[in-house]
């Protein structure tokens, strides 16, 4: 999309979960955090979101300290608040309480100078689901390879 720079992606989320629905959320950051994100120093690995007291918080997201931040630097793994409409929060709260569902951040990006997080309502995959996905991917790769050979 134009005017959008992806800073971090959670590729493992698509491997470990079925993504049922996605939401775009703003995120509350300090000054040194947004500067570090603009440098591309963020990581979504092992992070998750949770609804607490009618608000959504992002846990375990790592943003490296800003090099010129001196004493004003932030804690790299602090809990950060996500900004969503109340109706979206209530909907996510109801759906995420069901057994097997979780709120997982899928990507962190900058849109028109503002930092956004795409969170997904995810259901965990079992081992056999992962094997089926790998088999489908391998079959598609083989078909593509055969098609290219035939084109020559």
For each residue, the residues with C-beta under 8 A, 3 or more apart:
1: 4 111
2:
3: 111 112
4: 1 109 110 111
5: 109 110
6: 9 107 108 109
7: 37 38 40 42 107 108 109 110 115
8: 40 42 43 44 107 108
9: 6 44 106 107 108
10: 13 14 44 45 47 104 105 106 107
11: 14 15
12: 15 16 45
13: 10 16 17 19 104 105 106 120 122
14: 10 11 17 19 106
15: 11 12 125 130 133
16: 12 13 124 125 130
17: 13 14 102 104 120 122 123 124 125
18: 122 123 124 125 129
19: 13 14 22 104 106 120 121 122
20: 101 120 121 122 123
21: 95 120 121
22: 19 106 118 119 120 121
23: 84 88 92 118 119 120 121
24: 116 117 118
25: 56 82 83 84 116 117 118 119
26: 82 83 84 114 115 116 117
27: 58 80 81 82 83 108 115 116 117
28: 80 81 82 83
29: 33 34 37 80 115
30: 33 34 72 74
31: 34 35 72
32: 35 36 65 66 69 72 73 74
33: 29 30 36 37 63 66 74
34: 29 30 31 37 38 115
35: 31 32 38 39 66 68 69
36: 32 33 39 41 42 63 64 65 66 69
37: 7 29 33 34 40 41 42 63 108 110 115
38: 7 34 35 110
39: 35 36 66
40: 7 8 37
41: 36 37 63 64 66
42: 7 8 36 37 61 62 63 64 108
43: 8 61 62 63 64
44: 8 9 10 47 61 105 106 107 108
45: 10 12 62
46: 60
47: 10 44 58 59 60 61 62 104 105
48: 58 59 60 102 103 104 105
49: 56 57 58 59 82 103 104 105 119
50: 56 57 59 96 103
51: 54 55 56 89 92 93 96 103
52: 55 56 57
53:
54: 51 86 89 93
55: 51 52 81 82 89
56: 25 49 50 51 52 81 82 84 89 92 103 119
57: 49 50 52 79 80 81 82
58: 27 47 48 49 61 79 80 81 82 105 117 119
59: 47 48 49 50 79
60: 46 47 48 77
61: 42 43 44 47 58 77 80 105 108
62: 42 43 45 47 76 77
63: 33 36 37 41 42 43 74 76
64: 36 41 42 43 76
65: 32 36 69 73 74 76
66: 32 33 35 36 39 41 69 73 74
67:
68: 35
69: 32 35 36 65 66 72 73 74
70: 73
71:
72: 30 31 32 69
73: 32 65 66 69 70
74: 30 32 33 63 65 66 69 78
75: 78
76: 62 63 64 65
77: 60 61 62
78: 74 75
79: 57 58 59
80: 27 28 29 57 58 61
81: 27 28 55 56 57 58
82: 25 26 27 28 49 55 56 57 58 117 119
83: 25 26 27 28
84: 23 25 26 56 88 89 92
85: 88 89
86: 54 89 90
87: 90 91
88: 23 84 85 91 92
89: 51 54 55 56 84 85 86 92 93
90: 86 87 93 94
91: 87 88 94 95
92: 23 51 56 84 88 89 95 96 103 121
93: 51 54 89 90 96 97
94: 90 91 97 98
95: 21 91 92 98 101 121
96: 50 51 92 93 101 102 103 121
97: 93 94 101
98: 94 95 101
99:
100: 123 124
101: 20 95 96 97 98 121 122 123
102: 17 48 96 121 122 123 124
103: 48 49 50 51 56 92 96 119 120 121 122
104: 10 13 17 19 47 48 49 119 120 122
105: 10 13 44 47 48 49 58 61 108 117 118 119 120
106: 9 10 13 14 19 22 44 118 119 120
107: 6 7 8 9 10 44 117 118
108: 6 7 8 9 27 37 42 44 61 105 115 116 117 118
109: 4 5 6 7 115 116 118
110: 4 5 7 37 38 113 114 115 116
111: 1 3 4 114 116
112: 3
113: 110
114: 26 110 111
115: 7 26 27 29 34 37 108 109 110
116: 24 25 26 27 108 109 110 111
117: 24 25 26 27 58 82 105 107 108
118: 22 23 24 25 105 106 107 108 109
119: 22 23 25 49 56 58 82 103 104 105 106
120: 13 17 19 20 21 22 23 103 104 105 106
121: 19 20 21 22 23 92 95 96 101 102 103
122: 13 17 18 19 20 101 102 103 104
123: 17 18 20 100 101 102
124: 16 17 18 100 102
125: 15 16 17 18 129 130 133
126: 129 130
127: 130 131
128: 131 132
129: 18 125 126 132 133
130: 15 16 125 126 127 133 134
131: 127 128 134 135
132: 128 129 135 136
133: 15 125 129 130 136 137
134: 130 131 137 138
135: 131 132 138 139
136: 132 133 139 140
137: 133 134 140 141
138: 134 135 141 142
139: 135 136 142 143
140: 136 137 143 144
141: 137 138 144 145
142: 138 139 145 146
143: 139 140 146 147
144: 140 141 147 148
145: 141 142 148 149
146: 142 143 149 150
147: 143 144 150 151
148: 144 145 151 152
149: 145 146 152
150: 146 147
151: 147 148
152: 148 149
